[in-house]
Amino acid sequence: MSEGLKVGDQSTSFDVVIVGAGNAGLCAALSASEQGSSVLVLEAAPESERGGNSRFTAGLLRIAYQDVEDLAQLIDLSEEEIQRTDFGSYKAEQFIDDMARVTEYRCDPDLTEVLVRESFPTAQWMRKKGVRFTAAWGRQAFKIDGRFKFWGGLTLEAVGGGPGLVDSLTTAASKNEIKIWYQARATSLIADDGGVQGVVVKHLGKTTRVRSRAVVLAAGGFQANTEWRTRYLGPGWELAKVRGTRFNTGDAIRMALDIGAAPAGNWSGCHAVAWERNAPEFGDLAVGDQFQKHSYPWGIYINAEGRRFLDEGADFRNYTYAKYGRIILNQPGQFAWQIFDAKVRNQLRDEYRIRQVTKVTANTLEELVGKLDDVDADTALKEIRVYNAAVRTDVAFNPNIKDGRCTEGLAINKSNWANTIDTPPFEAYAVTCGITFTFGGLRIDTGAQVISTDGEPIPGLYAAGELVGGIFWFNYPGGSGLTNGAVFGKIAGASAAARAARV
Ligand SMILES: Cc1cc2nc3c(=O)[nH]c(=O)nc-3n(C[C@H](O)[C@H](O)[C@H](O)COP(=O)(O)OP(=O)(O)OC[C@H]3O[C@@H](n4cnc5c(N)ncnc54)[C@H](O)[C@@H]3O)c2cc1C
């Protein structure tokens, strides 16, 4: 199809160029390729660090499904697995409700509708492309009376987590003769009045112009760009740790804004979580997402002043974890300690058992507070005692539901799962804020085409994944990031291929 390209330098030309080889970019590439387009993917990272943020994930995807029969179309489930598991259902209406509620009713309704409606068929399509799925028994289900019960709408997991997902998509790309250039950082778009005609890229240190009929931007948010973080998220954000790739520095957002694309969404907002206090500046592929510390609903937080500062049990962790990083960043010294007692120790997630944790243990509360680095120990001890006295111990603790076991009479109450901290040994873990990805980005339509500041589609320019604005605001239902990238990546690839076939 490239022969008819009437755009100057023909030495390197493809129907479709994709910027970024994460989940969104690879889905876009596979989708464009199945429509017959020749496809080149530009990836800034070296091959050893390929896969973007997608590789750092647990591979959890939020999809709407009716029942176990739907899931069985995605996962090879044995009869025994079906017998011992209550998969429940996660209907499209629930997904829409979750999106609306956690984004405080700001999520773009059209894009959200597409995200939800296409979530299941897109997972089916990924499976056909070679991605293997399992159920997230380890992370999203609790065992009750010998049977696993899923909670929180998050059931589907790519086999091998994020690394497995990226490997499968990359293998599928190579089977489909999609070219991937590593160490190829796109620097600007080639555009004229007719729209986008290609990309300028620095590949292995050499600047090259790649011509194309359409470009899909899938290069992630700007979370790894300290200056932009501070500029857009606000003062203090340069102090956050980056949970994932160091390569998502907002390049593709800038490239699109430079040619008149409209910014959209929550530019001062981001996904940020409780993250190991002494974690490195950027993500470590060997540790993946294990620096996160997400069992706070079973314990309490204490800050440097020895005070609790948020409702640890406001909702299931899937609906609170992404906004609590910001609250931790706002604490004195940008850190906090999570405190648990022996009653809940066995319920702590795997990530609490890695070697790289800042952890203290003690047999008395007095000893524990003395070991919490940088904390006012006297106030912390009083705070824990006041908290213990406020727990409604008459209500049964049940981790599978919002159990209503709350505290009463505190300045900041805990709404669910309030357990007293009274059974030794006690454990505490130091956390800071880890930023996952930024929410602000480019405006797209439901065909994933980038919209200009004049409100018109920019010919030949499409976008998908983290760098799209308008979908997530303030918070995020866990597992929606990969689904978002896959759904809009697939759409962007198809739209780009259709454009390539037309021009
Ligand atoms: C630790 C962690 C755990 C997570 N867990 C989950 C989870 O379980 N489920 C879930 O749904 N989401 C999860 N997320 C969020 C999820 O990773 C993202 O929402 C999703 O992967 C974004 O996909 P993407 O393709 O848009 O971006 P990415 O996967 O980050 O891909 C973008 C790619 O673009 C490349 N790039 C950047 N600039 C350029 C340039 N100028 N030229 C060329 N290439 C460039 C980058 O190197 C990168 O490879 C997690 C994130 C992190 C960090």
The ligand as a Tripos MOL2 file, in Angstrom:
@<TRIPOS>MOLECULE
LIG
   53    58     1     0     0
SMALL
NO_CHARGES

@<TRIPOS>ATOM
      1 C1          3.7620   -0.7710   38.7680 C.3       1 LIG1
      2 C2          2.5210   -0.6450   37.9090 C.ar      1 LIG1
      3 C3          1.4970   -1.5660   38.0460 C.ar      1 LIG1
      4 C4          0.3280   -1.4440   37.2730 C.ar      1 LIG1
      5 N1         -0.6180   -2.4200   37.3510 N.ar      1 LIG1
      6 C5         -1.6810   -2.3890   36.5030 C.ar      1 LIG1
      7 C6         -2.5860   -3.4800   36.3930 C.ar      1 LIG1
      8 O1         -2.4050   -4.5540   37.0060 O.2       1 LIG1
      9 N2         -3.6610   -3.3420   35.5560 N.ar      1 LIG1
     10 C7         -3.8470   -2.2160   34.7930 C.ar      1 LIG1
     11 O2         -4.8270   -2.1280   34.0560 O.2       1 LIG1
     12 N3         -2.9630   -1.2000   34.8200 N.ar      1 LIG1
     13 C8         -1.8860   -1.2680   35.6450 C.ar      1 LIG1
     14 N4         -0.9840   -0.2340   35.6240 N.ar      1 LIG1
     15 C9         -1.2160    0.8930   34.6980 C.3       1 LIG1
     16 C10        -0.8050    0.4470   33.2950 C.3       1 LIG1
     17 O3          0.5520    0.1100   33.3120 O.3       1 LIG1
     18 C11        -0.9900    1.5220   32.2580 C.3       1 LIG1
     19 O4         -2.2550    2.1070   32.3450 O.3       1 LIG1
     20 C12        -0.8310    0.9230   30.8450 C.3       1 LIG1
     21 O5          0.1640   -0.0500   30.8330 O.3       1 LIG1
     22 C13        -0.4890    2.0050   29.8790 C.3       1 LIG1
     23 O6         -0.2470    1.4220   28.6280 O.3       1 LIG1
     24 P1          0.3360    2.3220   27.4700 P.3       1 LIG1
     25 O7          0.5670    1.3880   26.3420 O.co2     1 LIG1
     26 O8         -0.4840    3.5230   27.2880 O.co2     1 LIG1
     27 O9          1.7430    2.8540   28.0430 O.3       1 LIG1
     28 P2          3.1030    2.0700   28.2400 P.3       1 LIG1
     29 O10         2.8930    0.6320   28.4800 O.co2     1 LIG1
     30 O11         3.8700    2.8170   29.2710 O.co2     1 LIG1
     31 O12         3.8200    2.2040   26.8330 O.3       1 LIG1
     32 C14         4.3030    3.4330   26.3820 C.3       1 LIG1
     33 C15         5.5950    3.1830   25.6170 C.3       1 LIG1
     34 O13         5.9690    4.3540   24.9090 O.3       1 LIG1
     35 C16         7.3730    4.4580   24.9220 C.3       1 LIG1
     36 N5          7.7460    5.8430   24.6300 N.ar      1 LIG1
     37 C17         7.6720    6.9350   25.4310 C.ar      1 LIG1
     38 N6          8.0780    8.0370   24.7660 N.ar      1 LIG1
     39 C18         8.4060    7.6290   23.5110 C.ar      1 LIG1
     40 C19         8.8860    8.2920   22.3640 C.ar      1 LIG1
     41 N7          9.1110    9.6260   22.3390 N.pl3     1 LIG1
     42 N8          9.1400    7.5640   21.2420 N.ar      1 LIG1
     43 C20         8.9340    6.2160   21.2350 C.ar      1 LIG1
     44 N9          8.4710    5.5350   22.3010 N.ar      1 LIG1
     45 C21         8.2080    6.2370   23.4260 C.ar      1 LIG1
     46 C22         7.7520    3.9980   26.3020 C.3       1 LIG1
     47 O14         9.1050    3.5930   26.3640 O.3       1 LIG1
     48 C23         6.7720    2.8470   26.5150 C.3       1 LIG1
     49 O15         7.3290    1.6060   26.1300 O.3       1 LIG1
     50 C24         0.1880   -0.3520   36.3820 C.ar      1 LIG1
     51 C25         1.2450    0.5530   36.2310 C.ar      1 LIG1
     52 C26         2.4080    0.4140   36.9750 C.ar      1 LIG1
     53 C27         3.5270    1.3860   36.7780 C.3       1 LIG1
@<TRIPOS>BOND
     1     1     2 1
     2     2     3 ar
     3     2    52 ar
     4     3     4 ar
     5     4     5 ar
     6     4    50 ar
     7     5     6 ar
     8     6     7 ar
     9     6    13 1
    10     7     8 2
    11     7     9 ar
    12     9    10 ar
    13    10    11 2
    14    10    12 ar
    15    12    13 ar
    16    13    14 ar
    17    14    15 1
    18    14    50 ar
    19    15    16 1
    20    16    17 1
    21    16    18 1
    22    18    19 1
    23    18    20 1
    24    20    21 1
    25    20    22 1
    26    22    23 1
    27    23    24 1
    28    24    25 2
    29    24    26 1
    30    24    27 1
    31    27    28 1
    32    28    29 2
    33    28    30 1
    34    28    31 1
    35    31    32 1
    36    32    33 1
    37    33    34 1
    38    33    48 1
    39    34    35 1
    40    35    36 1
    41    35    46 1
    42    36    37 ar
    43    36    45 ar
    44    37    38 ar
    45    38    39 ar
    46    39    40 ar
    47    39    45 ar
    48    40    41 1
    49    40    42 ar
    50    42    43 ar
    51    43    44 ar
    52    44    45 ar
    53    46    47 1
    54    46    48 1
    55    48    49 1
    56    50    51 ar
    57    51    52 ar
    58    52    53 1
@<TRIPOS>SUBSTRUCTURE
     1 LIG1         1 GROUP 0 **** ****
